[in-house]
Amino acid sequence: MTSLVYTVTETLRYRGAIGQWSWVLHRITGLGVLFFLVLHVIDTSWAVFYPGLYEEAIKIYQTPLFTAGEFALVAAVVYHALNGIRIAVFDYRPAWWRYQRQAAIYVLLGTVLILIPVFIGMFGHVLAHYGSNPDVLPLGTVLAAQLPFAVGIVAAIIAALILSALYGALAGDRTGTRKPPSAMEKFWWSYMRISGVLILPLVFGHLAMMHVLQGVFDITAQDSVIVATSAINESGTATEFVFERWSYAIAGVYVWRLFDIALLALVTLHGFNGLRYVLTDYAGNSTVRRAMVILCALGTVVLLAVGGAALLAGVDETAIQMAEQALQTIGQH
């Protein structure tokens, strides 16, 4: 905790080169994207396992608080992606680090240039939605719905601390000193750079389809064409949107399901490994440091298991019927 406070205070006092702020922004945007990833994967899995809850989750996403959060998310993704490319290029070409200041400025300019048309497209969806005078959930309801996620995160932290303490007691605490980078650490270093490049077309493709061409407000539009498919959302439920998208096939290949599987695997491993770097940087105690590693491993396994199970199982007609009944029950259909 002391090192975290020191980092924050020194960053606020820092008056030097742009590189420090690029480092801070990269971490903040990465943490923001990972937080949304956890919510998004769990919520989307409900389309398969709990369709009624998924419809309620989409209603929450269609509120002003999450609308503002969506714009922040897109900005975070774009900046983190471009800055990640800068880091990867310079890490593989150390001689170019003398240009890091110019590159950091180019990243900021590139982020702004990309966000201008993207935000214009997104804002069009926002105006159309709120101009129709929709029924918006109260802020208290929206915040209360996030409590289970908060409780889950706290429970995972406690579990990781307990497991770390037990391991230390049984195996002996041998993590008091930092060891030279292992082969595994070198692998993860390379993975972060390579996966960052591979993720780019997947993430930008997902943003284009799900936030610009069709936003969160459009996935519950009845009788609308579902983006990148030839299907129609006849029921106007978010569950049918997921069903039709994952069922869309070209030459017998479920293209968007495979797309989402690749995105889930790459981003989850990339995100939680990045979180591991951040958390262990500020964990001075060996037990806490080990607990942070366990926490990130647990998060990776759980998210891959939940998201993978949903993608492999897929949505069926029964789930759509359950979603329609849920909307009728809450008087939103």
Secondary structure, DSSP 8 states (H G I E B T S, - for coil): -HHHHHHHHHHHH--S-HHHHHHHHHHHHHHHHHHHHHHHHHHHHHHHH-HHHHHHHHHHHTSHHHHHHHHHHHHHHHHHHHHHHHHHHHHH-GGGGGGHHHHHHHHHHHHHHHHHHHHHHHHHHHHHHHTT------HHHHHHHTHHHHHHHHHHHHHHHHHHHHHHHHH----SS-----HHHHHHHHHHHHHHHHHHHHHHHHHIIIIIIS-TTGGG-TTEE-TTSS-EESS--HHHHHHHHHH-EETTEEHHHHHHHHHHHHHHHHHHHHHHHHHHHS--SHHHHHHHHHHHHHHHHHHHHHHHHHHHH---HHHHHHHHHHHHHTT--
